[in-house]
Every structure is written in structure tokens, then in C-alpha cells.
């Protein structure tokens, strides 16, 4: 790599704290076998940094005092300089700190390409692209120039003492240092001792906030390093592993499991969020926001809790313990609050309704006696489902109206009003844009919601085997067909069973639907969602049918609807609130109308 070398000095430019660059330092160290290692650290902190690196994987903070304030340097395993010093110490190779001690160093806000691109285009191509860009628009500060002169002087000296020198430094400084190496450099005058310097152990709570990389990713790097193989590390794979482990904890603690469509929404949201910020892979904050958007605060909290966990902690570090925040290290941080659904206790006596937990004998008796009468629904839940069905009808009409609307320059008529957004976008043209909302013709006759397609597993088992058709009891209710968990499997009270929808169909008006699960007309359906959709098309009295699911309807169903002169309006289930969907999905089956009199005593509102 002649582009990154000078005489016998090999340059390994890095972005500080990034895993991909730390892995590259390790690869080049083993490939070139240097006689000494030079790093972009000031000599004044040599002993403190050595002490902190020898403590790894435990986290340390080197600190010193400057003008009455303390300056902190976090020593973490995914930093390329830390990896270089660590390798040199393990192999007994001399280490030299070649940077100048800076009293005041401005925060560097230089934009860099996403380090993840190294895994696709390679390290050399990444560095060459940045150096080509930096050579055109680089304007270093006075402090940068002094530091680069000091590094160039020390590297010239080391090149005469050793046969092969490996220099690890910031990517931003490489162009300036390499340019200065071509001419003799003098020693740069600067502080020779750091006042009040020391090293401390970083508190566990602070490690959740301060680490450059996500602590979960740092832990994966440390484990791979211990195994001696960093080649398989991939940031996207590690994030997927984090989501997988967070899902397990979420299911264990909250008894809720994320559906496949929620995972698709999560990954799509996180990817788009990263792209609009100029990154290829979402950072930890963006991943948490995506988790909350796709599920809820409880799941987002599990992602944060697992992702911010660094396993190497100790109660007896042998050093003083520091509690630091992002402000202490001048980090660009964003705040996120979790509104978790947890029970809290007020510090005063209040009147509460106590529900006695049934004994195992009572629960067994309830389960055995369930099904003695004719089953029926729980009216409060019917109202919720019917209301949600009407909301979906209205939302579908709004979406179709929006799709048919058009925006055009103002000519002779204001049409349906000025479109402010388009007018602002085209402000330079001097034109005013107006909106034309074409009315959407037709109404919605049926609604289908699919939570889980319930494809049989390898053993042929189904999660939602109970298939039922219910007729509306009055003009305010629709006819309903659904598949769900079996009634009587989970019994929460005498004659009360809790179930969960896999999918359901609502059609208006009521009292018209034959049992669709036995109707031979729909036997050509290949799955339960298809059967519900085909029935919704056939029984719809209106032209439009709303279909809410994780994936669009099949061409088979679209063709069936077209032959009947009807149209399916598909809406991805991911655009709706997961909290509301979870509330809709759970329902109760009562063993007879008489159970409605006392059902509220056993069903949580």
C-alpha cells in the first residue's frame, strides 16, 4: 500500500472508536509484523493509557487537569489506537506516543463516510476516497498544524531507529503528516507533563451512555478478539442478533411476541432513518427509535437494555470509580424517554378493586366445564372491533382520495385551495400551486385484518386452528369470520376463555354470511388469509374491500375481485399503531349469554 507509507513507516489511518478500523489495525499488524508501533497519543499520558489498556476488557478513563477542569479520555476496545497498543504490549514490541499534548483542542465535526462501507469496498478504497476529498478542501486549525508537526518529527526519528514502523493515527491528520515528512522537522515545543493525570474505572451506568460504539457491539468485538478471529464481524449481523435477543426478553417479560411484519417495519424504518442522516447502517439511537415505532416503549427499552450492556464489570476494580455523562466528554448525544407500561404504587392508601387469583383446582374445573352452553362474544370488545373496522373504512377512503388528488400551477381557478408544500418547494419559480381533490367513488363493504398468516410449521401444526363465523346480533354489528387460538385453551373465569385473533373479516350489513370455513365456494383458497379475503369480496355489497396485512393480496384474489367488479384496497399493517393492534387482537369467548352478567369481574378492561 504505497499510498499510505513513507520510507519504512506504514500508515494505518483510522476513525477513532470505530470497530471496522480496530479490526483493520489488527489485520495490518499481523500482516506487516512491525518492529515498533507509533500512535496518536500524547507522551504526557503514556503511563495512564498503558495502565488502562492493560486492564481491558474492563473499561478505564484516563484524565488530566487543564485550566481548573478535568479532561477525560475513554479507553475502549474498539478504538484502533487502543488495539495497536494492546497488540504491541502482547507481542513485546516498543510503543511510542508521537502526538503533542494539546491544552485546548476544538471538537472535530468533519463529516466522514460510514465506516460500514469498508466491509463492501475495502479499507484501502475508503481511505483513498477520503484523502482525495481532503486534499481539495482541508483547512487545519493552528492546533492541528502543531500536532501534525510533532507527529512528523517523531516519525522521522523513529524511521531511523527501527526497520519497520507502524503508525496508527486519525484519518484527518494523515494528509498533513505525510506532507510534512518530506522535509526535515524540528521538535515542537509543548507541555511535557499532564497536571493531575490519573486513571479510573468507568462506572457501569456510565458505560451505557459514553461508549463510542454500542456496548453490545463492543462485547461482540471483545469476544471475537479473544477467539482470535475478527473476520466474521459484521455490524448489521450484530444488530440483528441484538434485536433477536431483545425479542426473547420482551416475550419473557411482557408475554408479547413481535410479528414478522413488525420486524420488517423495524428494519425498514431503521434503514431509512440511517440513510437520511448520510449513513448506511443505523446507530444505536436510531435502532431504538425504530424499535419503539415498530412495537412499543417496552420493546424499545429491552433493545436499549440489551444493547447498552457491557458484560465486563466488576465491583472491586482496584481503582477509583468515575461516573461520567455525555456532557463531560463533549459527546453529541440525543435523549430518549421510555414510557413503559409498568404498575406503580402510590404512597398513600387508596381504595382498589382486588381480584382474587383462582386456585389451580378452580382453574382446572373452569377449563373442564367450558363449552357446556352456546358460545358468544363479550359486548365491550365487540364495540371496539366494530369501531376499528369503521376507522379502517374511513382511513382507506382518505388514502384513495389522496392518491387521486393532483397538484398543478395556479391558472384560472383556486380549485380545492393552495398547496403550501409544493408552493414552497417551487418558490424560486414564482408560481403558486393549487390542489385538485378528485372525489373517490364508492364505499367500503368489507374489512379484512390479518395479524398472522398462520402457515403450518414443519410438523403441520397451526398456531390459530380455531376457525369460526359469527353473525351480528343487531343492525349495529357486522357479520364476522375469524381464525384464532382455540376457545377453552386459556380460561380466565367460569365460562370465560381468552383468545387471540390470527385474522378476521367484517362485512356489512349483518345476518347474511354462511359459515365461510365450510362453504365449498372458497375451497380453492390456499391459506386462511386468502379464504377470509375471498369471502370478504364475495359478501361485500360495495365496490371496495379493505385488506390490512403484512404483505399485499395475491394476484389470485385480485383477479377474483376484478371478475366481480370490485377492488381491494391494501394497507400495510405496519402503518397502524402496534399498541392499538395488540388491544384489538385479544378477545374473550363466553360460554353462554348468562356469562355476560359477571364477565367484567374476570376480564381486565
QUIFEN-V638397 format. One record per residue. N is the residue number from 0. RES is the residue in one letter. OMEGA is omega in whole degrees, -180 to 180 (* if undefined). Layout:
BEGIN
n=<N;N>
res=<RES;RES>
omega=<OMEGA;OMEGA>
END
This chain:
BEGIN
n=<0;1;2;3;4;5;6;7;8;9;10;11;12;13;14;15;16;17;18;19;20;21;22;23;24;25;26;27;28;29;30;31;32;33;34;35;36;37;38;39;40;41;42;43;44;45;46;47;48;49;50;51;52;53;54;55;56;57;58;59;60;61;62;63;64;65;66;67;68;69;70;71;72;73;74;75;76;77;78;79;80;81;82;83;84;85;86;87;88;89;90;91;92;93;94;95;96;97;98;99;100;101;102;103;104;105;106;107;108;109;110;111;112;113;114;115;116;117;118;119;120;121;122;123;124;125;126;127;128;129;130;131;132;133;134;135;136;137;138;139;140;141;142;143;144;145;146;147;148;149;150;151;152;153;154;155;156;157;158;159;160;161;162;163;164;165;166;167;168;169;170;171;172;173;174;175;176;177;178;179;180;181;182;183;184;185;186;187;188;189;190;191;192;193;194;195;196;197;198;199;200;201;202;203;204;205;206;207;208;209;210;211;212;213;214;215;216;217;218;219;220;221;222;223;224;225;226;227;228;229;230;231;232;233;234;235;236;237;238;239;240;241;242;243;244;245;246;247;248;249;250;251;252;253;254;255;256;257;258;259;260;261;262;263;264;265;266;267;268;269;270;271;272;273;274;275;276;277;278;279;280;281;282;283;284;285;286;287;288;289;290;291;292;293;294;295;296;297;298;299;300;301;302;303;304;305;306;307;308;309;310;311;312;313;314;315;316;317;318;319;320;321;322;323;324;325;326;327;328;329;330;331;332;333;334;335;336;337;338;339;340;341;342;343;344;345;346;347;348;349;350;351;352;353;354;355;356;357;358;359;360;361;362;363;364;365;366;367;368;369;370;371;372;373;374;375;376;377;378;379;380;381;382;383;384;385;386;387;388;389;390;391;392;393;394;395;396;397;398;399;400;401;402;403;404;405;406;407;408;409;410;411;412;413;414;415;416;417;418;419;420;421;422;423;424;425;426;427;428;429;430;431;432;433;434;435;436;437;438;439;440;441;442;443;444;445;446;447;448;449;450;451;452;453;454;455;456;457;458;459;460;461;462;463;464;465;466;467;468;469;470;471;472;473;474;475;476;477;478;479;480;481;482;483;484;485;486;487;488;489;490;491;492;493;494;495;496;497;498;499;500;501;502;503;504;505;506;507;508;509;510;511;512;513;514;515;516;517;518;519;520;521;522;523;524;525;526;527;528;529;530;531;532;533;534;535;536;537;538;539;540;541;542;543;544;545;546;547;548;549;550;551;552;553;554;555;556;557;558;559;560;561;562;563;564;565;566;567;568;569;570;571;572;573;574;575;576;577;578;579;580;581;582;583;584;585;586;587;588;589;590;591;592;593;594;595;596;597;598;599;600;601;602;603;604>
res=<X;X;X;X;X;X;X;X;X;X;X;X;X;X;X;X;X;X;X;X;X;X;X;X;X;X;X;X;X;X;X;X;X;X;X;X;X;X;X;X;X;X;X;X;X;X;X;X;X;X;X;X;X;X;X;X;X;X;X;X;X;X;X;X;X;X;X;X;X;X;X;X;X;X;X;X;X;X;X;X;X;X;X;X;X;X;X;X;X;X;X;X;X;X;X;X;X;X;X;X;X;X;X;X;X;X;X;X;X;X;X;X;X;X;X;X;X;X;X;X;X;X;X;X;X;X;X;X;X;X;X;X;X;X;X;X;X;X;X;X;X;X;X;X;X;X;X;X;X;X;X;X;X;X;X;X;X;X;X;X;X;X;X;X;X;X;X;X;X;X;X;X;X;X;X;X;X;X;X;X;X;X;X;X;X;X;X;X;X;X;X;X;X;X;X;X;X;X;X;X;X;X;X;X;X;X;X;X;X;X;X;X;X;X;X;X;X;X;X;X;X;X;X;X;X;X;X;X;X;X;X;X;X;X;X;X;X;X;X;X;X;X;X;X;X;X;X;X;X;X;X;X;X;X;X;X;X;X;X;X;X;X;X;X;X;X;X;X;X;X;X;X;X;X;X;X;X;X;X;X;X;X;X;X;X;X;X;X;X;X;X;X;X;X;X;X;X;X;X;X;X;X;X;X;X;X;X;X;X;X;X;X;X;X;X;X;X;X;X;X;X;X;X;X;X;X;X;X;X;X;X;X;X;X;X;X;X;X;X;X;X;X;X;X;X;X;X;X;X;X;X;X;X;X;X;X;X;X;X;X;X;X;X;X;X;X;X;X;X;X;X;X;X;X;X;X;X;X;X;X;X;X;X;X;X;X;X;X;X;X;X;X;X;X;X;X;X;X;X;X;X;X;X;X;X;X;X;X;X;X;X;X;X;X;X;X;X;X;X;X;X;X;X;X;X;X;X;X;X;X;X;X;X;X;X;X;X;X;X;X;X;X;X;X;X;X;X;X;X;X;X;X;X;X;X;X;X;X;X;X;X;X;X;X;X;X;X;X;X;X;X;X;X;X;X;X;X;X;X;X;X;X;X;X;X;X;X;X;X;X;X;X;X;X;X;X;X;X;X;X;X;X;X;X;X;X;X;X;X;X;X;X;X;X;X;X;X;X;X;X;X;X;X;X;X;X;X;X;X;X;X;X;X;X;X;X;X;X;X;X;X;X;X;X;X;X;X;X;X;X;X;X;X;X;X;X;X;X;X;X;X;X;X;X;X;X;X;X;X;X;X;X;X;X;X;X;X;X;X;X;X;X;X;X;X;X;X;X;X;X;X;X;X;X;X;X;X;X;X;X;X;X;X;X;X>
omega=<-175;-178;-176;178;175;-175;-179;179;178;179;171;-180;-177;161;-173;173;-176;-173;-176;-180;176;177;179;177;-180;-179;-177;176;-179;-179;-173;177;-175;175;175;180;175;-178;-178;174;175;-179;-177;-180;-174;-176;-179;-180;177;-179;180;-179;178;-180;-178;14;174;-175;-180;176;171;-176;174;-175;180;179;176;178;180;176;-174;177;-178;179;-176;-170;-176;176;-177;178;177;179;180;179;-179;178;180;178;180;-178;177;-178;179;178;180;176;-168;-178;178;177;-177;177;179;-180;-177;178;-178;180;180;178;178;173;-180;180;-179;180;178;-179;-179;-176;-180;-177;-177;-180;178;-177;180;180;180;-179;177;178;-177;-178;-178;-173;-177;178;-176;176;179;179;177;-178;179;179;-180;175;179;179;179;178;-178;178;175;179;-179;-179;178;-176;-174;-179;-179;-178;176;-180;178;-178;-178;-178;-178;-174;-174;-180;-179;-180;-178;178;-179;-178;-177;177;-179;-179;177;178;-179;-180;179;-180;179;-179;178;-178;176;-177;178;179;-178;176;180;-179;-177;-180;-180;-179;178;-173;-165;-173;-178;175;175;-178;178;178;177;179;178;178;-178;178;178;178;178;177;178;-178;177;-176;-177;-178;178;-175;-180;179;-180;177;177;177;177;179;180;-180;177;177;179;179;180;179;-179;-175;-173;179;178;-179;179;180;179;-179;177;177;178;178;-180;-177;179;178;-179;179;-179;178;179;-176;-179;175;176;-179;178;-176;-180;173;-174;180;-180;178;180;179;178;178;179;180;-178;-178;180;-178;180;179;178;178;178;177;178;-176;-180;-177;-179;-178;175;-167;-176;178;-180;178;179;-175;-176;178;171;-175;-180;169;-178;175;-179;-180;-180;-179;179;-180;176;-173;177;-177;176;180;179;176;-175;177;180;-180;177;-178;179;-178;174;-179;177;179;-179;177;-175;175;-179;178;-179;176;180;179;178;-179;179;180;178;-179;-179;-176;-177;179;-179;-179;177;-176;176;-177;177;-171;180;178;176;180;-179;-179;179;178;179;176;177;177;179;176;-179;-179;179;178;179;-179;-179;176;178;-180;-177;-179;-180;179;-177;180;178;180;-177;-176;177;-180;-178;175;-179;174;-174;-176;-178;178;179;179;-177;-175;-179;-179;-180;-179;174;-178;-180;-175;177;-179;177;-178;179;-177;178;179;179;-179;-178;179;177;177;-180;176;-177;-179;175;173;-179;178;-177;180;179;-179;178;179;-177;-174;-174;-177;-171;171;-180;176;178;-177;179;-174;-179;-179;176;168;-173;171;-177;167;-171;171;-173;172;-179;180;176;-177;-176;179;179;-180;-178;-180;177;-179;179;180;164;177;179;178;175;178;-176;-8;-174;175;-179;-167;169;180;-174;-178;177;-178;-179;180;-176;-178;180;177;-176;-180;179;177;178;-179;177;-178;178;178;178;178;-175;-176;-178;177;-180;-174;-171;177;178;179;-180;-177;179;179;-177;178;-179;177;177;-178;178;179;179;179;-179;-180;177;179;-178;-176;179;175;-178;175;178;-178;-179;-179;-178;-177;177;180;179;180;179;178;180;-170;-178;179;-178;177;-178;-179;179;-178;-179;-179;-179;-177;-176;-176;-177;179;-177;-177;177;-179;*>
END
